[in-house]
Amino acid sequence: MTTYQYNLELNDSETLYLDDLLKFAEIYINSDAEGRADIKVWNLHQGAVDALRAKLSASHKDAILTSTSSACR
């Protein structure tokens, strides 16, 4: 198995925004098709989503790879 370790630094606003996105996703996942139409969309902004995605992608550059495969020993 391969494990990656990432360092991701988020400011307060980004952390709160990511938490809101995850809460929205949980509510959406746990709702049936009819209920999904009634879910209130929170303060979602494409710019904030793009910024979080860019930080996640950038964190991959410095990832630490660890292999626990016996074939690599």
N, C-alpha and C positions, 0 to 999 in steps of 0.2 A: 504494500500500500504506500502511496505517496502522500505526504502531508506538506502543505504550504503554510508558512507563517507570514502574515501581512501586518504592517503598521499603517493605521489609518487615523489621521487626525481630523476631527470635525469640531467646528466651533459650536457654541450653544444653539444658535439658530439652526444649523444643519442637523444637529442631534435631535432637536425638537421636531424638525420637519420630517426626518427619517422615521421617528417614532410615530408621527401622524400617518405617514404613508403605510407603515406596517399595521397600525390599527385599522386603517381603511381596508387594507387587504384582508385582514382577519374577518372583519364584518362581512365583506363581499364573499369570501370563501364559505362562511358559515350561513349564508342566506340562500334561499331557493331562488329560482329564476324570477318569480313574481316579486319577491322581496328586494331583489337587486335593483329593480327600477325605482324603488322608493328610498334608496340609500342617499343621504345628503352628501354631496361632494364637498369636502373641506376645502381649505385654502390651498388648492393645488396649482402650481405654476410650472410651466415647462422649463423655464430658466433654472429653477431650483433643482428640478429633476436632472437636467443636463449637468449642472455643477456637481451634484452628488455622483453621478455616473462617471464624470471625468476624474474625480478623486479616487473612486474605486478602481478605475482603469490604471491610474498613475501608481497606485499602491502595488500593483503587480510587478512593476519594474524592480523593486527592492525585495521581492518575496524571497524567503529562505526555504529551500526545498530540502525535505528530509524523506529518505526512502527507508521503509521498514521491511523491504523485500529481502528474503534470505538469499536471493540470486545476486544481490549487490554486495554481499559481505565477502 
